[in-house]
Amino acid sequence: MLVLDTLRIRALVRACRLPDAVIRPLVRVPETIDGQPVDLRTRWFLTLLKLDRGRHEHDPPEKQRAVIELIDRVLGAKPLPMPITPIEVPLAGRTLRARVYRGVAPSAGAAPAILYLHGGGFVTGSPEGYERFCSRLASEGACVVVSLDYRLAPEHRYPAAVDDVVDAWGWLRAQAPALGLDPERLAVGGDSAGGNLAAVLSNRMSGGDAPKFQLLLYPGTDMPSVRESRRTFAEGYYLTSAHVEWFFATYLPDTTRWTEPDASPLRADPLGQVPAIIVTAGLDPLRDDGRDYADKLRAAGVHVEALEATGLPHGFINLDGVLPDADRRVAEVCARVRARWTTAERR
C-alpha cells in the first residue's frame, strides 16, 4: 500500500506543476470560498484532493508517518543551503534528537534562536520532514532554529510531548552559550500540534524563564472545540475534521481530560504573558481555534501579531513548493520573526 501512496503523491506533485493553461479548464473549485479569494494554483490543489476519496485517519500510525514524511518533503521546496547539525538533547530518563539550522554566521556573535516544534497531530511529523521550513525560517528570520524530535503518540501519549518540550526548553536555556546562542533571545515556535505545544510551554513559563515570543502557526488550541471552522472546512481542505479528532484521541484517549490547559491551552487560566505571532489559515478546520486564542491573549494584555493566510489550507508552510501563495505567506511569516528580534532586544 505504501508503494501506491508514494506513486499517488508523486503524481499529485507532477499534476500541481502543470501549466496554468492546462489546469484552468480542469479546476472544479470556486474562486471564492467562505468569502476568501482563492488563487488558481490553490484551487487546482484542492481539485486534485477531491480525487482522493480514501479515508486515511484510520491508517496505522506507522503508515501515516511514512506518507506524511514524504508529503512534507515533496510538496515543499528544497531546503536552503546552510549548516545543519544533528544534536542530542539529554533529558531525565531519555535522550531526544534535534537538528540545528544556523541562519546567521557564528562570527556575528551570540545568535537569537527558536526552539521549533513540528506539526503532525502529535502522532506524525519529524525534524527531517521540516528541513525546508526550518532552513527558511533560520535564513529569512535571521536566527538559529533548533528543531526538536519530541516523542509521539500512541507509543508516548499525553503528557509525554509536553514534558519533552518543557524539559528541552530548560536544557536549551542552560546550553545556549555553549551552542553560540543568546540566552536572552530565545523563542519558541510550532505549527499545528507543535503550535499547541509552543502555546502550552509559553503558558507554563514566566519571568526570565519565558520565551521572548511564541510563533504559533495554525495551532490547535482547544481539543473539544465545536467552532464554526471545524464544520465549514470539515472535508475537502487537506486536513479534515475527522483526522483532527483522530489525532487528538490518539494523543489523549481520555476525552474527559481534553479541557486540561496542557492539552487545550485556550483553557489555561491565567494565560502566560509571552508576546505572540499567531498565523491562521483561512481554509482550515483549526482556523477559529487560532483566532480565539489570539483574542484571549489580547484580552489578557498580551501583545499579539495576527496574520491570516486567507485562501490557504492547513499545512501551507510545507506546500511552498507547489503553491505560490503559500511561498509568499511563508516569506511574510519569516519577515515577522526577523522583525521580532529587534523588538526582543528592547524588552
Secondary structure as UniProt FT lines:
FT   HELIX           2..16
FT   HELIX           20..23
FT   HELIX           24..26
FT   STRAND          32..33
FT   TURN            34..35
FT   STRAND          36..37
FT   HELIX           40..50
FT   TURN            57..58
FT   HELIX           61..75
FT   STRAND          84..91
FT   TURN            92..93
FT   STRAND          94..102
FT   HELIX           106..108
FT   STRAND          111..117
FT   TURN            121..123
FT   HELIX           128..130
FT   HELIX           131..140
FT   TURN            141..142
FT   STRAND          144..149
FT   TURN            153..155
FT   TURN            158..159
FT   HELIX           160..175
FT   HELIX           177..179
FT   STRAND          181..191
FT   HELIX           193..204
FT   HELIX           207..209
FT   STRAND          214..217
FT   TURN            223..224
FT   HELIX           228..232
FT   HELIX           241..251
FT   HELIX           255..257
FT   TURN            258..259
FT   TURN            261..263
FT   HELIX           265..267
FT   STRAND          276..283
FT   TURN            285..286
FT   HELIX           287..299
FT   TURN            300..301
FT   STRAND          304..313
FT   TURN            314..315
FT   HELIX           316..318
FT   TURN            320..322
FT   HELIX           324..346
//
